[in-house]
């Protein structure tokens, strides 16, 4: 993430409550928070009779207009259309009476608010079947998705507050994917394959990486983590699903982009599902689902020329496709070499307070006991990662830029106390995020989790771990479990979000990643210590206490983004009218386009639907051949005047398009003056492809 604190100071504290807790929700969370009571709830090493596996998918796309985007922290980088719809993919694994859930969301982060919301709804639907212990939620970390789903103020600054629509889309979409996987459970076999990929990432923080000991650097001689790990799911000899892990940032799309996109990992999933298996996302649950998950991608950039939107080409859309295609191809190689695996499934989770962990000398570089500290942002965090997308220059509170969220909550750049400066050294503190009112602006109590799927173990946490930081966690977990290190993956971006985790040596360089390691130099040693504790208990089949309770600040969520009012159509037009018709004919490989009188997408984001279909006349029928949300179709939204919307759609005509007549069809919902929503449809003139 490249989140920078921004805004202007104000003495006012004006908050609006958007969410309220209810007794029913609290009761449901009590069920969702169930921790394994003992060895019977944790998968043992006993052999299993076989697996049952289910897979599901759903749409998590937020509003395609005037919603701040998550990741680059650019005030004014608001959505204005859709490039490639982000989705959630979920898998339920069952063996020996145990179940685990692994879900991958193509969004910016899994915030604790979303984690909590998903567990509440799962508890409502399934009781204690799916809990925080056996459900792992992770994000691909796309920087081209809607923001505002967090309950942590630091991550809503550039979005101007909490956005209920975004939160609902993410929670509902993830739950729908898990529910579909639950319904899809059936006997299956698993196979695990590995490959290497060296042209889809580059180390964007070599200065910091080089500070690590030679024994660590020797594992990554090219300063990248090339490991590709792929899990194949088969039924009766037919491939029904795959999960691929590879470390590279999901930042091929730049901070100049305003189209919602699942970025390079989204393209990898699209290629595997749609291009390879013919999946059409509007046709219900597909018979093949492929997720591309992150690992320790903290210092891994897809921008191979170390400039935003650069490498291997100078076109961000083309880079997204190429980097995604390379991951897809590496996944296919790994799957082709996959061998069957066996073994139980299981999981364990506990919470730790990163702001206050005493770290034993066994886990520190100098052998001395150390301590973590309350969260603080460093100066280099504000600058951002110049390779992937610079943040705000100079100051988190630039002169002349007003941010109503800062006006309401106060200036985050207030001086840090000397004790915190000492505890965070050598970081130069720009914002003491853990000490700000009315509550700390970032979480400190976060979950760590170990999940086993046969021979594969996932060490899950809510940070962006660098490749060496991830290696140290993997080594510690593998040692505690008594398994080879290549059987353990660092599952970053999971169940919560608190920015980066560097090694202490990397922290000293105070590059962007070090400045964004919020809890001080000994954050990683604290993680290694706590993962060792959790893995030791997991290996023994012993219970682990839940730990400190994560906070709930859902009732303290301001939002300063006004809701769009009723829609208006230009004089002499009606909603759905065509403003610019497509050309009469196109050749394959050309781009067709059209413009419609439309409505504000916030009035109906059309999640699990579409704003546009390209239809082909086949006899007396019109048949959908493409739609917005797939790679070749783009939706560009623009506002004219105060209430008029224009929807522009483009279609890159594929080389294998059939000859014949085609048309664009647009779907949207108008908000009328009486507050009612009125669906409408617009249809373009026909055009031909020869």
Secondary structure, DSSP 4 states (H G I P E B T S, - for coil): ----------S-----------HHHHHHHHHHT----SGGGS--S---S-EEEEEEEEE----SEEEEEESS--TT-EEEEEEE--EEEEEEEEETTEEEEEEEE-SS---HHHHHHHHHHHHHHHTTSS-TTTEEEEE---SSEE----S-GGGTTTTTB--HHHHHHHHHHHHHHHHHHHHT-EEEEEEEEEEE--SS-EES-HHHHTTS-HHHHGGGTTSS--EEEEEEEEETTEEEEEEEE----S-SS-TT--SEE-HHHHHHHHIIIIIHH---TTSSS-S-EEEEE--S-TTEES-TTSBTTBSS-S-HHHHHHHHHHHHHHHHHHHHHT-EEE---EEEEEEEEETTS-EEPGGGSTTSS-EE--S--EEHHHHHEETTTEE--SS-SS-TT---HHHHHH--TTSPPPHHHHHHHTT--EEE-GGG-SSS-SS--EEEEEEEEETTEEEEE-SSEE-HHHHHHHHHHHHHHHTS-GGGEEEE-SBSS--BEE--HHHHHHT-HHHHTBTT-TTHHHHHHHHHHHHHHHHHHT------SPPP--TTS--B--PPP---B--TT--TT-EEEPPPSEE-TTSEEEEEEEE--GGG---TTS-SEEEEEEETTEEEEEEETTSTTEEEEEEEETTTEEEEEEEEE--TTPPSEEEEEEEEEEEEPTTS-EEEEEEEPPPEEE-
